[in-house]
Amino acid sequence: DLTGSITTPDVKLNLGGEFSKESTATTFLRQRGYGWLLEVEDDDPEDNKPLLEELDIDLKDIYYKIRCVLMPMPSLGFNRQVVRDNPDFWGPLAVVLFFSMISLYGQFKVVSWIITIWIFGSLTIFLLARVLGGEVAYGQVLGVIGYSLLPLIVIAPVLLVVGSFEVVSTLIKLFGVFWAAYSAASLLVGEEFKTKKPLLIYPIFLLYIYFLSLYTGV
């Protein structure tokens, strides 16, 4: 009878000029069932999203909504209902904060006042709209009211120039308030209100008068 044993040769594979072989520690961990400690997780593509996409900020969408608010005439061809039907948070917040910044000079309390009036004023308009039978959500009202502050931002530098002319300044203020109120009301006041439209348009108009008063002095 022939007896004996054959020793398995230690084979090393040459991969790219470097020798690759599992270490004794690696083999020991795998044999003991701890191989999971050596696993490397693949990068999750969800973790590599751009910051704007991660925060759900669409700059093109915000820019389009800004144009819809600043140019509310139907003849211009903008689909203005997107401001109401596709509400977002960051665009209106940016507009409200920008309006707060231009109102900040000499009155630091104005920022908290403007943000508070935006939140609770929108809540009042929302509750009134629901009572009158309107099918709107609070997020929609919050977005429309926030975006519609843009006309007041536009007239702000003009008021700095003509501030010494009381009559002209008053006319520009009225124009800015009517512009902002019309832009917001045309989006929020739908056909479902029918004869009750003035009951919603009037508080929207008063809300923007109050916003303008915060700009001129708390």
For each residue, the residues with C-beta under 8 A, 3 or more apart:
1:
2:
3:
4:
5:
6:
7:
8:
9:
10:
11:
12: 19 20 21
13: 19 20 21
14: 17 18 19
15: 18 19 20
16:
17: 14
18: 14 15
19: 12 13 14 15
20: 12 13 15
21: 12 13
22: 26 27 30
23: 26 27
24: 27 28
25: 28 29
26: 22 23 29 30 38
27: 22 23 24 30 31
28: 24 25 31 32
29: 25 26 32 34 35 37 38
30: 22 26 27 33 34 35 38
31: 27 28
32: 28 29
33: 30
34: 29 30 37
35: 29 30 38 39
36: 39
37: 29 34
38: 26 29 30 35
39: 35 36
40:
41: 44
42:
43: 47 48
44: 41 47 48
45: 48 49
46: 49
47: 43 44
48: 43 44 45
49: 45 46 53 54
50: 53 54
51: 54 55
52: 55 57 58 59
53: 49 50 56 57
54: 49 50 51
55: 51 52 90
56: 53 88 90
57: 52 53 62 90
58: 52 61 62 88
59: 52 62 63
60: 63 64
61: 58 64 65 82 86 88 91
62: 57 58 59 65 66 88 90 91 94
63: 59 60 66 67
64: 60 61 67 68 78 82
65: 61 62 68 69 82 83 88 91 147
66: 62 63 69 70 91 95 147 150
67: 63 64 70 71 78
68: 64 65 71 72 78 79 80 82 83 147
69: 65 66 72 83 147 148 150 151 183
70: 66 67 150 151 154 183
71: 67 68 76 78
72: 68 69 80 179 182 183 186
73: 76
74: 80
75:
76: 71 73
77:
78: 64 67 68 71
79: 68 82
80: 68 72 74 83 84 186 187
81: 84 85 187
82: 61 64 65 68 79 85 86
83: 65 68 69 80 86 87 143 144 147 187
84: 80 81 87 136 140 143 144 187 188
85: 81 82 140
86: 61 82 83
87: 83 84 137 139 140 142 143 144
88: 56 58 61 62 65 91 92 143
89: 92 93 139 142 143
90: 55 56 57 62 93 94
91: 61 62 65 66 88 94 95 143 146 147
92: 88 89 95 96 118 142 143 145 146 147
93: 89 90 96 97 146
94: 62 90 91 97 98
95: 66 91 92 98 99 146 147 149 150 153
96: 92 93 99 100 114 115 118 146 149
97: 93 94 100 101 111 115
98: 94 95 101 102 153
99: 95 96 102 103 114 149 152 153 211 215
100: 96 97 103 104 110 111 114 115
101: 97 98 104 111
102: 98 99 105 153 156 215
103: 99 100 107 110 111 114 214 215
104: 100 101 107 108 110 111
105: 102
106:
107: 103 104 110 217 218
108: 104 111
109: 112 113 218
110: 100 103 104 107 113 114 214 215 218
111: 97 100 101 103 104 108 114 115
112: 109 115 116
113: 109 110 116 117 214 218
114: 96 99 100 103 110 111 117 118 211 214
115: 96 97 100 111 112 118 119
116: 112 113 119 120
117: 113 114 120 121 207 210 211 214
118: 92 96 114 115 121 122 142 145 146 149
119: 115 116 122 123 142
120: 116 117 123 124
121: 117 118 124 125 145 207 210
122: 118 119 125 126 138 141 142 145 146
123: 119 120 126 127 138 141
124: 120 121 127 128 203 207
125: 121 122 128 129 141 145 188 200 203 204 207
126: 122 123 129 130 136 137 138 141 142
127: 123 124 130 131
128: 124 125 131 132 199 200 203
129: 125 126 132 134 136 141 188 193 200
130: 126 127 133 134 136
131: 127 128
132: 128 129 193 196 199 200
133: 130 192 193 196
134: 129 130 188 189 190 192 193 200
135: 190 192
136: 84 126 129 130 140 141 188
137: 87 126 140 141
138: 122 123 126 141 142
139: 87 89 142 143
140: 84 85 87 136 137 143 144 188
141: 122 123 125 126 129 136 137 138 144 145 188
142: 87 89 92 118 119 122 126 138 139 145 146
143: 83 84 87 88 89 91 92 139 140 146 147
144: 83 84 87 140 141 147 148 184 187 188
145: 92 118 121 122 125 141 142 148 149 184 204 207
146: 91 92 93 95 96 118 122 142 143 149
147: 65 66 68 69 83 91 92 95 143 144 150 183
148: 69 144 145 151 180 181 183 184 187 208
149: 95 96 99 118 145 146 152 153 180 208 211
150: 66 69 70 95 147 153 154 180 183
151: 69 70 148 154 155 176 179 180 183
152: 99 149 155 156 176 177 180 208 211 212 215
153: 95 98 99 102 149 150 156
154: 70 150 151 157 158 176
155: 151 152 158 159 172 173 175 176 179
156: 102 152 153 159 160 215
157: 154 160 161
158: 154 155 161 162 172
159: 155 156 162 163 169 172 173
160: 156 157 163
161: 157 158
162: 158 159 165 168 169 172
163: 159 160 169
164: 169
165: 162 168 169
166: 169 170
167: 170 171
168: 162 165 171 172
169: 159 162 163 164 165 166 172 173
170: 166 167 173 174
171: 167 168 174 175
172: 155 158 159 162 168 169 175 176
173: 155 159 169 170 176 177 212
174: 170 171 177 178
175: 155 171 172 178 179
176: 151 152 154 155 172 173 179 180 212
177: 152 173 174 180 181 205 208 209 212
178: 174 175 181 182 205
179: 72 151 155 175 176 182 183
180: 148 149 150 151 152 176 177 183 184 208 211
181: 148 177 178 184 185 201 204 205 207 208
182: 72 178 179 185 186
183: 69 70 72 147 148 150 151 179 180 186 187
184: 144 145 148 180 181 187 188 204 208
185: 181 182 188 189 200 201 204 205
186: 72 80 182 183 189
187: 80 81 83 84 144 148 183 184
188: 84 125 129 134 136 140 141 144 184 185 200 204
189: 134 185 186 193 197 200 201
190: 134 135 193
191: 194
192: 133 134 135
193: 129 132 133 134 189 190 196 197 199 200
194: 191 197
195:
196: 132 133 193 199 200
197: 189 193 194 200 201
198: 201 202
199: 128 132 193 196 202 203
200: 125 128 129 132 134 185 188 189 193 196 197 203 204
201: 181 185 189 197 198 204 205
202: 198 199 205 206
203: 124 125 128 199 200 206 207
204: 125 145 181 184 185 188 200 201 207 208
205: 177 178 181 185 201 202 208 209
206: 202 203 209 210
207: 117 121 124 125 145 181 203 204 210 211
208: 148 149 152 177 180 181 184 204 205 211 212
209: 177 205 206 212 213
210: 117 121 206 207 213 214
211: 99 114 117 149 152 180 207 208 214 215
212: 152 173 176 177 208 209 215 216
213: 209 210 216 217
214: 103 110 113 114 117 210 211 217 218
215: 99 102 103 110 152 156 211 212
216: 212 213
217: 107 213 214
218: 107 109 110 113 214
